Amino acid sequence: MDAFARDVSAAVHAGGGEGRTLERVAAAVTHFLRDGALDDRYQQPHPGLEVTTYLARLAPDASFSIAVLVLRPGARTPVHDHHTWTVWGTLRGHEHEVRYTRSTVKDGEFPALQVVAEHTLPEDGVSVIPSPPGDVHRVENVGTIPSVSIHVHGADISTQTRSRYDLERHAVIPFVQSYERPDSEAR
């Protein structure tokens, strides 16, 4: 994970605009998924949770964060935004992503969310999510084993108030990402 964090840092700080940054981070994620090693403690679902999120690394300058998501079979994240670009890939299992773009609306109104991409990522599959307004998605484990995916965000998202989108109730629910501690750190 240390080498991967260094690769991501180099990609983020190399300049050239968001498009080039996303290309470089996607290459780093692809390399990690194929050749890197993720400690087993980040690959276990937390007891009682359908979706477990671990914070694996945070850049000292908060320019990026690396999270690991573990989803039980059939589990899905809510539709949510990031307020930044994100590059993520599936290390184990198969995850289905639905990505949206959102319209700008007046306060109190539910934004129009339009599906712009939908695909299933196999192991080693990578998805690139641009900055707003195209930073909204939902991920679901469509396999029979817990899935594990690596998510690189272009900021410290653990400090940002983000939004979940309840499509049935047309409600926007603010939240700040919380993280579980791997079992070996909880003792």
Order of alpha helices (4+ residues) and beta strands (2+ residues): alpha-alpha-beta-beta-beta-beta-beta-beta-beta-beta-beta-beta-beta-alpha
